[in-house]
Amino acid sequence: MKKIWITAIEKEQQQVQSLLTTAAQYGLEAKGHFWEDDLKKMAWLAVSDQLQERGITLWVIVVDEAALGPGVRYGLSLLTIVVQQKRPELPILVVDSSGKMKRDVLPGIFADIPMVTADSHSLGAKFAAMANMPAKKQEQAYRLRLHANPGFGIWFEVGPGTGEQWQGGLLGLNGGTITAHGVGPAGRLPERSVLEYPLQGMELSCGGERFTAWGVENVLAEEDSYYLKVEGAVSSFIFGELPQGDAPELHLLKI
């Protein structure tokens, strides 16, 4: 039996029970949790292990616009980055519990994720179809990962995609603060690091927003990453290869 995980942002027992019933009618075993909005305790991390289990074949996020406060947006974005770095093949479905939510109010990381209303007649069929989707190979022009633990805090990891190389790295924040950075092998925080021409406090503009950025000039091959410790809530960030000209090619993700 295929298994799905339901994350309900609001504690609406009746609605969640309806979704569980719908999943069961389509031969799916459904488990899940209610969201806890507590960034200081990193409450969003609580279910990351469950979502990384290979037995889970679909992640369903139930939400409406009224519940998408700044803390929920940031925590949900962080959790999604963690899940996608471990299970890039796991399909995600957003269920609009109100039936009135517009796609553009969702965090930027959900830009390409399907959305359906909770009262849709095709909801169960959508569950079944996505839970049975064959895994697709994921190719990206960049690496975006997250390392988080109440002990060492939140570290963003950025770097080039497969077969690519960056002449330096950069991360800029709108909201939040960068407090440390380093360079090391991809996939794990470096114990020590040698930084080439480290930069701090750069002011950048992108998409009508202003960002405070840190960077390094270390050459980053596909097996190398740039790591930055981030404190506080972030509303958007940019990252990529350290700009060499007047028109840098950076990736923008709005929370």
MOSULHU-V713828 format. One record per run of one state. SS is the DSSP state (H for helix, E for strand, L for the rest). FROM is the first residue (numbers start at 1). TO is the last residue. If there is no record, write none. Layout:
SS,FROM,TO + SS,FROM,TO
//
This chain:
L,1,1 + E,2,8 + L,9,12 + H,13,25 + L,26,27 + E,28,34 + L,35,42 + H,43,51 + L,52,55 + E,56,63 + L,64,64 + H,65,67 + L,68,69 + H,70,86 + L,87,90 + E,91,96 + L,97,102 + H,103,105 + L,106,107 + H,108,110 + L,111,114 + E,115,117 + L,118,122 + H,123,131 + L,132,141 + E,142,149 + L,150,152 + E,153,160 + L,161,165 + E,166,174 + L,175,176 + E,177,185 + L,186,198 + E,199,206 + L,207,208 + E,209,220 + L,221,223 + E,224,231 + L,232,235 + E,236,241 + L,242,250 + E,251,254 + L,255,255
//
